[in-house]
Amino acid sequence: MFLEDLQTLPWQHSIAEWKELGVKHVHVKRGVGRHPIVFVQVGRHVFVVKELGYEDSLKEIANFRELLNRGIHTLIPVGCVMREEEPIEVDTQIGKRYERNRVGHTLTLLLDRVIPDSQLYRRAFKFENRKRIWDAIIDLFVELHSRGIYWGDASLANTLVKFLRVDVPYIGKKVELKAFLVDAETVEIHDSISDSLRSTDVEFFLESMEWINEDLMAEGILRDPLGTKDDVEYIKAQYELKYEANARLMEFEKRTGLNVQRLLGKLRVPVEVDLLQKQIEEHKWYLNERGEGQFDLVEAAKRWHDEVFVPVCRLFSEEEVPRFFPGKTASELYMEIMTHKYFMSKESGKDVGMMKATRDYIDRFSTAGPLASFWIAFTKKMMKIVGIAETGLTGISK
């Protein structure tokens, strides 16, 4: 058990002295932090040891555990170790007093194959590549705030990123970039948080990019600065969109009983939630009109999932349609066609219909692929699933 191995470390000494005392250190790149940190190998495991006040360390370990309970990507806490030092002399009105001087050590397991953002951004990424990392950090903010968690010290220095293999509906595994919160001293956990606290967290993070710029300049590293106008506008706009979409999604899942993220992955804009609800309400109307009885929203959602969503996604996969739309999954294509139909209808002032929307989406976004006959046959199959008459299918140009 590694806890027994940890007892062999020289906890009675400051971690700054450990290397000279023979403790095996592991070289890990890290950002600038305000507390001493060492990475040490004990047995088969590598641990992160951060030295700070004892009460702060206890709070941080408790915060890490609660963050994990709430589904947040963060460090794996091991525990807190206390070191007692000489009492601190304090002058008071009645004379000198001595207070206990307790040093704490926050002990966590080192995450495998993670990259500190402050190191990652030493590289001169183009904005399109930087957006991938911004998206991961924005997702972390949304996950925190939607669960009532105020970070309080949001910065690049307190973030790690890691490529994870995740399950994608109707596709299998794919690699996704995830951001991890790695400093939980200032975290506050509530039932919900105010818009003011949400804004404070994001603004503090944007300010932290200026610190990284200053650190890089001090080290003589010349590169494009972080926190540009484009960076700031992108982060603010995408955060608000994703936060609103997530808020609507959580309410939608309560009303329908569907686990939308398991089905579709993340929904990026609020209109996608509205479109899902509209589809299920239409399917509810269709079932009731067909005379199969009166269905509530939960029952209709299950029937929509079984009779429309799954068959359409299965059709996309069986026909290998995602290969003509690079980077898209079957479920993403389903949602994108629905969204495309919504915006086409809004622009024309009337419902353009599923067939026209599908045809236009194919024309606009598919790579050069099969002949028109393939797309006509495919669209007929999709229309049959969603219950739309097989008319007006000519004119598909691919």
N, C-alpha and C positions, 0 to 999 in steps of 0.2 A: 504494500500500500504506500503510495507516494507521500502521504501525510507523515509517515514515520521517517522517510528520507528528509523531508523538510525540517524536521526537528534537529537535524545535524548542522543546519546553517547557523552562522555566528550572529544570531539575532541581538546579542548584547552589544554589538558594534554597529556603527553607522554603515549603510550600504556602500558609501564611498570607500570604505576600507576593505570590502569583501575580496576584491581581486588580489590584494596583497596577502590576504589570509588564505588564499588557495581555492577560493570558490570559482568554479568554472563559469566564465561569462560567455555569452553568445552575442556575436556582433549582429545587431539589427538596426537598420536605418530607422530613424524616428524624427518627428518634427520637434520644434522648440516647445518645451514645457516649463512650467514654473516650479515643478517638484522634481527632486532626484529620482531617477528610474534606472534600474538595471535589469538585464535579461540573463537569467541564470539557468543552467541545466542541472537538474537533480534526477538521477536515474535516467529514465527514458523520456522525461518530460522537460519542457522549457517553460519557465514561469516569468511573469512580469512582476517585479517588486517595486512599488512606489512608496516613497517615504514622505509622510505628512503628519499632521496632527492626529492624535488617536481618535478623538470624537469624529473628525472628518472622515477618517478611514472607516470607522464603523458605519457611518451614514452611507459612504460610497458602496460598500459591500451590500448593504441592505437595498440600495437603489438598483444595483446590478441585478440582484435576484428578482426584484419586482419588475424590472424592465423585461427580463426573460419570461416571467409569468405572463406579461402582457403581449408577448410575441414580437418584441423589438430585437433587432440584430445588435448585439453588444458583446462585451467580453464575458468569459465564463469565470465567475467568481469562485475562489477557493476559500478565502477567509481573511481575517485581520490578525496581525501579530503585534503585540505591544512591547515596547522597550522603555524601561524606567530610567531616567537620567537624574542628575542632581536637581534637588528642588529649586524652584525659581524664587528669588528674594523679591518681595513686594513691600514698598513703603506705604503705610496706612496712617490714619490719624492717631491710632493708638500704638504705633510702633511698627517694627518689621514683622512681616508674616512670610511664611514659606508655603508655596503652592506646589502640588505634585507636577512634575514635568514628564508627561507621557508621550512618547513618539509612537505613531502608528505606521503600519506597513500594509497597504492594500495589495493582496496577493491574487493574481489571476493567471489563468492558463494562456499561453501565447497562441493566437490564432495562426493557422497554417496558411502560408502563401498570401499574406495580406500586404498591401502597399499603403504607407502613410500618404495622404494627399499632399502634404507639404513636400515630400520627396518626388511624388509623381509630377507635380507642377514645375519641377526644375526643368522639365522637358518642354520644348516649344511646340505644343499641340496646336493644330488648327482649331478654329471655333467649333466646327462640326464634331470633332473628336472630344473637345472639352464639354460639349453638350451632353455626351453620354455620362460623364461624371457628374455634371450638374443634375441630370435626371435622377441618378442614384441618390444624391444628397437630398434632392427635393422629395423623393419617395420616403426617405428617412424622416424628414420633417413632418410630412403628412401622417405617417404612421404614429409618430410621437404625439402630435397635437390632437389627432382624432381619438387618441386613447387617454387624453387628459394629462399629458406629460409636457412640462416646460423644461427645456434643456438648460437654459441659464448661462451657458458658456459655449454656445455653438460656434465652432471655428474649424478651419482646416486642420489645425494642430491636434484637435480632439476627434478626428475622424480617420478611419481606415477604409479602404475599398478592397473588395475581393471579388474575383470571378467565381460564381457558383453555378453548378449544374442544377437546373430546376425542371420540374415536370411542366410540359406545355400541353394543354388540352388537344387531343386528337393528333398530336405530333410525336410526343415522346420527350426526350431530354434536349435542352439547349442551354447555352452558357449565357448568364445574365450578370451584369455588374451590380453589386450590392454595396451600400455604405453601412459601416458599423460605428456606433457611438462608443467611444473608448474612454471617456472621462465623465464620471457620474457624480462628482462631488456636489455640483450645484443643481442637480436635477430636482425638480419638485413634481410630486405626483398627486393629481387631483382627480375628481370625478370628471371635470371638464375644465378647459381654460378659456380665458377671454380672448377676444380679437386683439386686444392691446398686447397681451403677452405673446400671442402668435407673431404679431408684427415685430415685437422687440427681439424675439429669437432670430427671425430672418434678417433684420437690420444688423444685429450684432455679427451674424455670420458674414454678411457682405463687408462689414468693416474689417473683419479678420483677414480678408484677402489683402488689405493694405499692409498688414503686418508681415505677411509672407513676401510681398514685394520688397519691403524694407530689408528683411532677412537675406533675400537673394542678392540684393544690391550690395549689402554689407560683405557678402562672401565673394563679390566680384563676378557674379553670374548675370550675364546680360541676356534678356529674353523679353518677349512681349509681356506687359504687366497683366496681372489678374484684376478682376473687378472693373473691367472696361464697361462702357455704357451698354454694349451688347450683352455682356455677361449679366449685368444687374437687371436689365430689362427682361432678359430671358428667364432668370431665376424668379423674379417677382411675378411675372405673368403666369409662368407654368405652375408655380406653387399655388396661386389662387385658383387656377383652373382645376388642378388636381385635388386640392382640398375641398372645393365645392362638389366636385364629382364624387369624391369619397364620402362626403356627408350625405349626399343624395343616395349613394349606393347602399350605405348602412341602413338607411330608412327603408329603401326598396327591399333589401334582403329580409328585414323584419316583417314586411307586409306579405312577401311572396314565399318565404321559406327557401329561396334559392341561394346557393353559394356561388355568386357570380364570378368571383375571382378564380375559383376552381374551374369554372366553365370557360371563361373568356380571358383570364389573366387580368391585368390592371386596365381599368377604363380611364382614359386620359382626360376626357372632356365631359361636362355635365350633360350635354345633349345625348350622349350615348345611353345614359341611364334613362332619360326621358323616352328614347326610342324603344328601349327594352320594355319599359312599362306599357307603352302604347301597343306593342306587339302582343303582349300577354293579355291586355284588356280586349284587343280585337279578337284574339283566340277565344277568350271567355265568351264574348258575344257570339262568335261563330258556333261554339259548342252548344250554347243555350238555344240559338236559333235552329240548330239541327235537331232539336227535340230530344237530346240525350239526358235532360234533366237540368236543374239549376246548379251551376258551378260557382263556388266562391273563388277569390283571387288565388289562394294557395293551390286549390285543385286545378285551376286553369293553368297556373304556372308549371305544374308538374306535367300536364298534358302537352303544353307547348314545348317543354324540354324534350319529352319523349317522342312527340309526333312531328315537330318542326326542326328544332335546333339540332338535335343529334343526327337525324337523317341528312340534313343539309350539310353539316360538317363532315359526315361520313362520305357523302357524295364528293365533296371537295377533295378529300384524301384519296378516295378510290380512283378518281379521275386524274390525280396528281396535279391538280390545278395550282397549288401553291408554288410550283416550280416556275410558273409564268409570272409570279409576283414576288420577286426576291425579298426575303426577310419576313414574309407574311405567313402566319399559320392559318389553318382552315377556319378556326373560330374568329380570328382577326378579320379574315376576308368577309365572313358573314356579316360582322358588325360594320365593316367599312362600306359594304354595298348598301346596308340599311341606312347608314349615315349619308352616303352619296345620294340616295333616293330622297332623303329629307331635304338636303340643300338644293337639289334640282327642283323639287316641288316648291320650295320656298321662293326660288328665283322666278319660276314660271307662274306662280300664283295659283297653282292647282296641283293635284296629285298626279305625278307623271306616270305612276304605275311601276310595278316591279320589273317588268320586262324591259322597258326603256331604260330604267336606271342601271340594270345589270349590263345591258348592251353598251351604254355609255361608259360605265366603269371599265369594262373590258377594253374598249377602244382607247381610253385614256391611259390606263396604267399597266396593262399586261405587256410583257416583252414579246418580241417577234416569236410566234409559236405556231400552233396548229392552224389549219385552214378554217374557213367560215363554217364548214359542215360540222367540225368538232364543237364549236361554240354553240351552234344552233341546237345540236343534240344535247349538249350539256345543259343549256338554258331550259330546254323542254323538261328535262329530268328535274331540275330545281323547281320549276313552276308547278310541276305535278305534286311535289312534296308540300309546297306552301299553299296549294289549292287555288292557283290562278289559271284561268283559261289559257290554253296553248294557242294563242293567236298573236299576230304581229311580231313574229320572231325573225323575219327577214331583215337584212341590212346589217348583220353583224359582220364587221369587216376583217376580223383576224382570221 
